[in-house]
Amino acid sequence: METWDAIRARRATREYDSRPLAEEHLNRILEAGRRAPSSGNKQRWDFILIRDRDQLEKISHVWQGAGHIANAAAAVGLVAPDSDDPSVTAGIDYDLGQAAMSMMIAAADLGVGSRTASVRDHGMASDVLELPDGRRLRWLLGLGFPPDRPLRPIQKPDRRPFEEVVHYDRW
């Protein structure tokens, strides 16, 4: 798939079929995250690939909106240093957003659906993933093949009109 087609095909996939994801596809998705831009090139992230069915079920309870993770073929945990400094946290969140989007576009390019989930129960996440002190699971990215229809460019996306969103030179 071409990059533009992958961007237009990407959608939030809440359900997944039972097909496993190929190791080379998972590695490409993870590599896309690793290559994402980061503030000052600090790369304050680690990724945990979760494929074990029990682990996926357990980690899906870190937030009410993470239920789809239990049925995903795999998930990526986006882990970063814990910080009380709002400017550090803002930079990390920005960087993780870029890494997540890079992975989501790479997944769409492979026909793999994806959907992010926030994390609210950090203690549970730390226990399930055995995170070292000072590290926090910030986001989860569920991955799998959509059961209903393959990914292809969406012709009429549910988005505000271009003319309403884009402003030139000033508001």
C-alpha positions in Angstrom: 0.0 0.0 0.0 1.2 3.5 -0.7 1.7 5.8 2.3 -1.2 8.1 1.4 -3.5 5.0 1.0 -2.3 3.7 4.4 -3.2 7.1 6.1 -6.6 7.0 4.5 -7.2 3.4 5.3 -6.3 3.5 9.0 -9.2 3.3 11.3 -9.8 2.5 15.0 -10.3 -1.3 15.0 -12.2 -2.4 18.1 -12.6 -6.1 17.1 -10.1 -8.5 15.6 -10.3 -11.9 13.9 -8.3 -14.8 15.2 -5.5 -14.7 12.7 -2.0 -14.3 14.3 0.3 -11.5 13.0 3.5 -12.5 11.3 6.7 -11.9 13.2 8.1 -9.7 10.3 4.9 -7.6 10.4 5.2 -7.0 14.1 8.8 -6.2 13.8 8.1 -3.7 11.0 5.4 -2.0 13.1 7.8 -1.8 16.1 10.5 -0.4 13.9 8.2 2.3 12.7 7.7 3.3 16.4 11.4 3.2 17.0 12.1 5.5 14.1 9.5 8.0 15.0 10.7 11.6 15.8 11.2 12.5 19.4 11.8 15.8 21.3 15.6 16.5 21.2 16.0 12.9 19.9 15.8 11.7 23.5 13.8 8.6 22.5 12.3 8.3 26.0 10.3 5.1 25.2 10.4 1.4 25.3 7.9 -0.9 23.7 6.6 -4.2 25.1 5.2 -6.5 22.5 2.4 -8.5 24.2 1.2 -11.7 22.4 0.4 -14.0 25.2 -3.4 -14.4 25.5 -3.3 -14.3 29.3 -1.2 -11.2 29.3 -3.5 -9.5 26.8 -6.5 -10.3 29.0 -4.9 -9.0 32.1 -3.5 -5.8 30.6 -6.9 -5.0 29.1 -8.2 -4.1 32.6 -5.9 -1.1 33.0 -8.7 1.2 31.8 -12.4 0.8 30.9 -11.6 1.8 27.3 -8.9 -1.0 26.9 -11.2 -4.0 26.6 -10.4 -4.5 22.9 -6.8 -5.4 23.9 -8.1 -8.7 25.3 -9.1 -9.9 21.8 -6.2 -8.4 19.8 -3.7 -10.6 18.1 -1.0 -8.5 19.8 -0.6 -5.3 21.6 2.3 -2.9 22.1 2.8 -1.3 25.5 4.3 2.2 25.2 6.5 2.7 28.3 8.3 5.8 29.3 10.0 7.3 32.4 7.7 8.4 35.2 8.0 12.1 35.9 6.3 14.8 38.0 7.6 17.5 35.8 4.8 18.7 33.5 7.1 19.9 30.8 8.9 16.5 30.7 5.5 14.7 30.7 4.2 16.8 27.9 7.3 16.1 25.8 7.0 12.3 26.5 3.3 12.3 25.6 4.0 14.1 22.4 6.7 11.7 21.5 4.6 8.7 22.3 1.8 10.1 20.2 4.2 10.3 17.2 5.5 6.7 17.9 1.9 5.4 18.2 0.8 7.1 14.9 3.9 5.8 13.1 3.1 2.3 14.2 -0.6 2.7 13.3 0.3 3.8 9.7 2.8 1.0 9.4 0.1 -1.5 10.6 -2.4 -0.1 8.1 0.1 -0.5 5.3 0.2 -4.2 6.2 -3.6 -4.5 6.4 -3.4 -4.7 10.2 -6.0 -2.8 12.2 -5.1 -0.9 15.3 -6.5 1.1 18.2 -4.9 2.9 21.1 -6.0 2.7 24.7 -5.1 4.9 27.6 -3.9 3.5 30.9 -5.4 4.5 34.3 -4.4 1.7 36.6 -0.7 2.2 36.6 -0.1 -0.2 39.5 -1.8 -3.0 37.7 0.0 -2.3 34.5 3.3 -2.3 36.4 2.5 -5.6 38.0 1.3 -7.3 34.8 4.3 -6.2 32.7 6.8 -6.3 35.6 8.0 -2.8 34.8 11.2 -1.5 36.6 10.9 1.3 39.1 10.6 4.7 37.5 8.9 3.4 34.3 5.2 3.7 33.5 3.0 2.2 30.9 1.4 5.2 29.2 -0.5 3.7 26.2 -1.5 0.4 24.7 -1.8 -0.2 21.0 -4.0 -3.1 20.0 -3.2 -4.9 16.7 -5.0 -7.4 14.6 -6.9 -8.0 11.4 -10.4 -6.5 11.3 -13.0 -9.2 11.1 -15.6 -7.3 9.2 -13.8 -5.8 6.2 -10.2 -5.4 5.1 -8.5 -2.0 5.5 -8.7 0.1 2.4 -8.8 3.9 1.8 -12.0 5.4 3.3 -13.7 7.5 0.6 -15.9 9.6 2.9 -14.3 9.8 6.4 -16.3 11.0 9.4 -14.2 14.1 9.7 -15.0 17.8 9.7 -14.8 19.3 6.2 -11.3 20.4 5.0 -12.5 24.0 4.5 -13.7 24.1 8.1 -10.4 22.8 9.6 -7.8 24.4 7.4 -7.0 28.1 7.7 -4.5 30.0 5.5 -2.2 32.7 6.9 -4.6 33.5 9.8 -7.8 32.3 11.3 
